[in-house]
Amino acid sequence: MDLLKKLHREITPLSPEDSFLVFDRVKEEFDFPIHFHPEYELNFIEKGKGVRRIVGDSMEDIEDIELVLVGPNLHHGWINHQCQSKQIHEITIQFHEDLFSESLLTRKILKPIKEMFERSIHGILFSNQTANTLKPRLQKVSKLDGMDYFIELLSILYDLSTSRNQRLLSTYTVHRDNFENSDKIKTVYEYVQENYHKKITLSEVAELTNMSHVSFNRFMKKRTGKTFVDYVNDVRIGYASMLLLEKDLSISEIAFKTGFNNIANFNRVFKKLKQSTPSQYKNEFSGIKRIL
């Protein structure tokens, strides 16, 4: 997409021989542009209340503590926004996309980590409880060496993968072919991605998966945590968010291009999902500095 061409492609200091790279620092402000890179990135931030987080098409002000996992090539960044703190504690952990081979991740014991990596294409926000629980371990990890360092980070990833109350951040993703480890959900995903701009009925998608309406709705709720209608709206609003940032189109044009048949419904769904109107979203995002 056009927006991605404007973003900063970070070249991380992680060499091919390295496993993990950890930055642990206290800073007065965030001054790095919105960026992306092929490595996974785990970010812990403390004393950053009022900082604005951007992950894909998600834009939110953070609380006093947060922990986020960003998948490969998903654009992300943090800006000071309304943060008054001059003692922001940030711990950033980066690691290669191929650090854990596919054959290793298919082992039963690592399945939770594999599934977490698949979800991270949206960016994952972990609960405040999880962030507080892992805080002392994250603070110590940069002081470890050798195998102790590797094992502790692997253990942290496992504990994150099994933690409660994880939340996906971006409706927009970069890698779309690894959405979920399920042929049926992949079929639904691909169909919605190809047809989001048109009317999509429950009947036609249920038929694609050879399921009854009731079974299909139950299946969607279990796999995505949403009803089918809500899932389609998520996808549509994801594309609408990108169009608001990339194209000089009117809000009504964007609404119709993303499958909404009236402006009132588009505005209602957009505000529900993004906590702002389309106009507010466009104005706030366009105010972010140093998108290169």
C-alpha positions in Angstrom: 0.0 0.0 0.0 1.1 3.6 -0.6 1.4 4.4 3.1 3.9 1.7 3.6 6.2 3.2 1.0 6.4 6.4 3.1 7.4 4.6 6.3 10.8 4.1 7.7 12.3 0.7 7.1 14.5 0.2 10.2 17.7 -1.8 9.8 18.1 -3.3 13.2 21.5 -4.0 14.8 20.6 -7.7 15.1 23.1 -9.7 13.1 22.4 -13.1 11.5 24.5 -14.7 14.3 22.4 -13.1 17.1 19.4 -14.7 18.7 17.8 -11.8 20.7 18.7 -8.1 21.0 17.6 -6.2 24.1 17.5 -2.5 24.6 16.8 -1.3 28.2 16.6 2.5 28.6 15.0 5.4 30.4 14.2 8.2 28.0 12.5 11.6 28.1 10.7 11.2 24.7 10.0 9.0 21.7 11.7 10.4 18.7 11.9 7.5 16.3 9.6 7.6 13.2 6.9 5.1 12.5 8.7 2.1 11.1 8.7 -1.5 10.2 11.3 -4.3 10.0 11.2 -8.1 9.4 12.1 -9.0 13.0 9.6 -9.6 15.8 9.6 -6.9 18.5 8.4 -7.1 22.1 8.0 -3.7 23.7 7.6 -3.0 27.5 6.9 0.6 28.4 6.5 2.0 32.0 5.7 5.5 33.1 4.5 6.4 29.7 0.8 7.3 30.4 -0.4 9.5 27.6 2.0 8.2 25.0 0.3 7.4 21.7 0.9 3.9 20.2 0.5 3.2 16.5 0.4 -0.4 15.4 -0.9 -1.0 11.8 -4.2 0.9 11.7 -4.6 0.9 15.5 -3.9 4.2 17.3 -4.4 4.4 21.1 -3.1 6.4 24.1 -1.4 4.0 26.5 -1.7 3.5 30.2 1.1 3.7 32.8 2.4 0.3 31.8 2.1 -1.8 28.7 3.5 -4.8 26.8 3.1 -5.3 23.1 4.3 -7.9 20.6 4.6 -6.7 17.0 4.9 -9.2 14.2 7.3 -8.9 11.1 6.9 -5.9 8.8 3.9 -4.5 10.7 4.4 -0.7 10.9 4.5 0.6 14.5 5.8 3.4 16.7 5.2 5.4 19.8 4.9 9.2 20.0 4.9 11.4 23.2 1.5 13.0 22.5 0.1 13.9 25.9 2.8 12.1 28.1 4.3 14.4 30.8 6.8 11.9 32.1 10.5 12.5 31.6 11.4 9.0 33.0 9.9 6.7 30.4 11.2 3.2 30.9 11.4 1.2 27.7 12.6 -2.4 27.2 12.7 -3.5 23.6 13.4 -7.1 22.6 14.0 -8.0 18.9 14.5 -11.4 17.3 14.7 -12.8 13.8 11.6 -14.1 12.1 13.3 -17.5 11.5 14.9 -17.8 15.0 12.5 -20.7 15.7 12.2 -23.1 12.7 8.8 -24.3 11.5 9.7 -27.8 12.4 10.5 -26.7 16.0 7.4 -24.7 16.4 5.2 -27.6 15.3 6.3 -29.5 18.4 3.5 -29.8 20.9 5.2 -27.9 23.7 5.8 -24.8 21.5 2.4 -24.7 19.9 1.2 -21.8 22.1 4.2 -19.7 20.9 3.6 -20.7 17.3 -0.1 -19.5 17.6 1.0 -16.3 19.3 3.4 -15.6 16.4 0.6 -16.1 14.0 -1.6 -13.6 15.9 1.2 -11.1 16.1 0.7 -10.1 12.4 -2.0 -7.8 14.0 0.1 -6.7 17.0 -0.8 -8.1 20.4 -1.5 -6.0 23.5 -1.0 -8.0 26.7 -3.0 -7.2 29.9 -1.7 -4.9 32.5 -1.6 -7.8 34.9 0.7 -9.8 32.5 2.9 -6.7 32.0 3.3 -6.2 35.8 3.9 -9.9 36.4 6.7 -10.1 33.8 8.2 -6.7 34.6 10.9 -7.9 37.0 12.0 -10.7 34.6 12.1 -8.2 31.7 14.2 -5.8 33.8 16.7 -8.6 34.6 17.0 -10.2 31.1 19.5 -7.6 29.8 21.9 -8.6 32.6 21.9 -12.3 31.8 24.5 -14.0 29.6 24.8 -17.0 27.3 22.3 -19.9 27.6 20.6 -18.3 30.7 19.7 -15.3 28.5 18.3 -17.5 25.7 16.3 -19.8 28.0 14.8 -16.9 30.0 13.6 -15.1 26.9 12.1 -18.4 25.6 10.4 -18.8 28.9 9.0 -15.2 28.7 7.7 -15.9 25.3 5.9 -19.0 26.5 4.4 -17.3 29.4 3.2 -14.5 27.1 1.7 -17.0 24.7 -0.4 -18.6 27.5 -1.4 -15.4 29.3 -5.0 -14.3 29.6 -6.8 -11.2 28.1 -4.6 -10.7 25.0 -6.0 -8.2 22.5 -5.2 -7.9 18.8 -4.5 -4.3 17.8 -4.6 -3.8 14.0 -7.3 -5.0 11.7 -4.8 -4.4 8.9 -2.0 -6.9 8.4 1.0 -7.4 6.2 1.4 -11.1 6.1 -2.0 -12.5 5.2 -1.4 -16.1 4.4 -0.7 -17.1 8.0 -3.8 -15.6 9.6 -4.9 -18.7 11.5 -3.9 -22.4 11.4 -7.2 -23.5 9.9 -8.3 -24.1 6.3 -11.8 -23.0 7.0 -10.9 -19.7 8.6 -8.4 -19.1 5.9 -11.1 -19.7 3.3 -13.3 -17.1 5.1 -10.5 -14.7 5.5 -9.5 -14.8 1.8 -13.1 -14.5 0.7 -13.8 -11.4 2.9 -10.5 -9.8 1.8 -11.4 -10.2 -1.8 -15.1 -9.1 -1.4 -15.2 -6.7 1.5 -16.2 -3.8 -0.9 -19.4 -5.7 -1.9 -22.3 -7.1 0.0 -21.4 -10.3 1.7 -24.1 -12.6 3.1 -23.9 -15.1 5.8 -25.4 -17.7 3.5 -22.7 -17.5 0.8 -19.8 -17.7 3.3 -21.4 -20.6 5.3 -21.9 -22.4 2.0 -18.2 -21.9 1.2 -17.2 -23.8 4.4 -20.0 -26.4 4.1 -21.5 -25.4 7.4 -25.0 -24.4 8.5 -25.7 -20.8 9.6 -25.7 -21.8 13.2 -22.5 -23.9 13.0 -20.7 -21.2 11.0 -21.6 -18.5 13.5 -20.4 -20.7 16.4 -17.2 -21.4 14.5 -16.5 -17.8 13.8 -17.1 -16.8 17.4 -14.8 -19.5 18.6 -12.0 -18.7 16.2 -12.2 -14.9 16.1 -14.1 -14.0 19.2 -16.5 -12.1 17.0 -19.8 -12.6 15.1 -19.4 -12.9 11.3 -20.9 -9.4 10.9 -18.5 -7.9 13.4 -15.6 -9.7 11.7 -16.5 -8.3 8.3 -16.9 -4.8 9.8 -13.5 -5.1 11.3 -12.0 -5.9 7.9 -13.9 -3.1 6.2 -12.9 -0.5 8.8 -9.3 -1.7 8.6 -9.3 -0.8 4.9 -11.2 2.4 5.5 -8.5 3.5 8.0 -5.8 3.0 5.4 -7.7 4.8 2.7 -8.3 7.8 5.1 -4.5 8.0 5.5 -3.4 7.2 1.9 -6.0 8.7 -0.4 -7.5 12.1 -0.9 -11.1 10.7 -0.9 -14.2 12.0 0.8 -15.5 10.0 3.7 -18.6 9.0 1.7 -16.4 7.7 -1.1 -14.4 5.7 1.4 -17.5 4.3 3.0 -18.9 3.0 -0.3 -15.5 1.7 -1.4 -15.3 -0.4 1.7 -18.8 -2.0 1.5 -20.9 0.3 3.6 -24.2 1.2 1.9 -24.8 4.4 4.0 -22.7 7.0 5.7 -24.5 6.9 9.0 -23.8 3.2 9.4 -20.1 3.7 8.4 -19.6 6.5 10.9 -21.3 4.5 13.7 -19.2 1.3 13.1 -16.0 3.4 12.6 -16.5 5.2 15.9 -17.3 2.0 17.7 -14.1 0.3 16.6 -11.7 3.3 16.5 -13.2 5.5 19.3 -13.1 8.4 17.0 -15.0 9.7 13.9 -13.4 9.1 10.5 -12.5 12.9 10.3 -10.9 12.9 13.7 -8.9 9.7 12.9 -7.6 11.3 9.7 -6.7 14.6 11.4 -5.0 12.9 14.4 -3.0 10.5 12.3 -1.9 13.2 9.8 -0.5 15.1 12.7 2.1 12.4 13.5 5.6 13.8 12.8 8.4 12.1 11.0 6.7 9.5 9.0 9.4 9.0 6.5 
